[in-house]
Amino acid sequence: MFEKGKLIAAIELFHEKWAKRIRVTELWVDEKSRRRGIGSELMTFAKQKTQESDCRMLILETQSCNVAAIDFYRSQGLELIGVLTCDYQNDDIERKEVRFEMGWFVEIDPLCRPDAK
């Protein structure tokens, strides 16, 4: 996203075709542009791309020490789906920087389920 010719926010998505999911590999909002709903707009864009790509979920990584990011992602409907305790270094727990995987699941119309009657 640009404002007056200046980059103020960006999101990068990667289609993990093998898993039928979209991964947010980068989400950035300029510090001066935060708290204006821009991050929410970018997450809405990511969710739309996830649905348009016929994927089952949107996924991303954050760290246990990044409480602001966790709160933001939860406000966007993502939930904790995985914890990796030695992804960055062997002492992630001691350093209080554990990898969290968070995800948003595309809702499937109950009438489209194979077991629907």
C-alpha positions in Angstrom: 0.0 0.0 0.0 1.2 3.4 -0.9 0.2 6.8 0.5 1.4 10.0 -1.4 3.9 7.8 -3.2 5.5 6.3 -0.1 5.2 2.6 0.8 3.3 2.4 4.1 2.3 -1.3 4.2 2.9 -4.6 2.5 1.8 -8.2 2.6 3.4 -11.2 0.9 1.5 -14.4 0.4 2.8 -17.8 -0.7 0.4 -20.5 -2.1 1.4 -23.8 -0.5 -0.4 -25.9 -3.1 0.5 -29.2 -1.6 -1.3 -28.3 1.6 -4.1 -26.2 0.1 -3.2 -23.2 2.2 -2.0 -19.6 1.8 0.9 -18.6 4.0 1.5 -15.0 5.0 5.3 -14.7 4.7 5.5 -11.0 5.4 3.1 -8.4 6.9 4.5 -5.0 7.5 2.9 -1.6 8.4 5.0 1.5 8.8 5.1 2.5 12.4 3.6 5.9 11.7 0.7 4.3 9.8 -0.3 1.8 12.5 -3.7 1.8 14.3 -5.5 3.0 11.2 -7.0 -0.3 10.1 -4.4 -0.9 7.4 -3.2 -4.3 8.8 -6.9 -5.4 9.0 -7.3 -4.4 5.3 -4.3 -6.5 4.4 -5.5 -9.5 6.4 -9.0 -9.2 4.7 -7.1 -9.2 1.3 -5.2 -12.3 2.4 -8.4 -14.1 3.5 -10.1 -13.2 0.1 -7.1 -14.6 -1.8 -7.3 -17.8 0.3 -10.9 -18.3 -0.6 -10.4 -17.4 -4.3 -7.5 -19.9 -4.5 -9.8 -22.6 -3.2 -7.6 -23.1 -0.2 -8.6 -24.5 3.1 -6.7 -22.1 5.4 -4.6 -19.1 5.8 -1.5 -19.6 8.0 1.4 -17.6 9.4 4.2 -17.6 11.9 4.8 -15.3 14.8 6.8 -15.6 18.1 5.5 -16.1 21.6 7.2 -12.9 22.7 5.4 -10.8 20.1 2.2 -10.2 22.1 1.0 -7.3 20.0 1.1 -9.5 16.9 -0.6 -12.4 18.6 -3.4 -10.0 19.8 -3.8 -8.6 16.3 -3.9 -12.0 14.6 -6.5 -13.2 17.1 -8.6 -10.1 16.5 -8.5 -11.1 12.8 -10.0 -14.5 13.6 -6.7 -16.6 13.6 -6.1 -19.2 16.2 -3.1 -20.9 17.6 -2.6 -24.1 15.6 1.0 -25.1 16.4 4.0 -24.5 18.6 7.6 -25.3 17.7 9.9 -25.1 20.7 13.3 -25.3 19.0 12.7 -23.8 15.6 15.1 -20.8 15.9 17.6 -22.1 18.4 17.9 -25.0 20.8 17.0 -22.9 23.7 13.9 -21.1 22.4 11.9 -21.8 25.6 14.6 -20.4 27.8 14.9 -17.4 25.6 11.1 -17.0 25.6 10.9 -16.9 21.8 8.9 -19.9 20.7 7.5 -20.2 17.2 3.7 -20.0 17.0 1.8 -21.1 13.9 -1.5 -19.3 13.7 -4.3 -20.1 11.2 -7.6 -19.0 9.8 -9.9 -21.8 8.4 -12.1 -21.1 5.4 -15.6 -22.0 6.4 -17.1 -24.7 4.3 -20.8 -24.6 3.5 -22.3 -27.6 5.5 -24.3 -28.5 2.4 -21.1 -29.0 0.4 -19.7 -31.6 2.8 -19.5 -35.1 1.5 -21.6 -36.4 4.4 -24.4 -33.8 3.8 -27.8 -35.2 3.3 
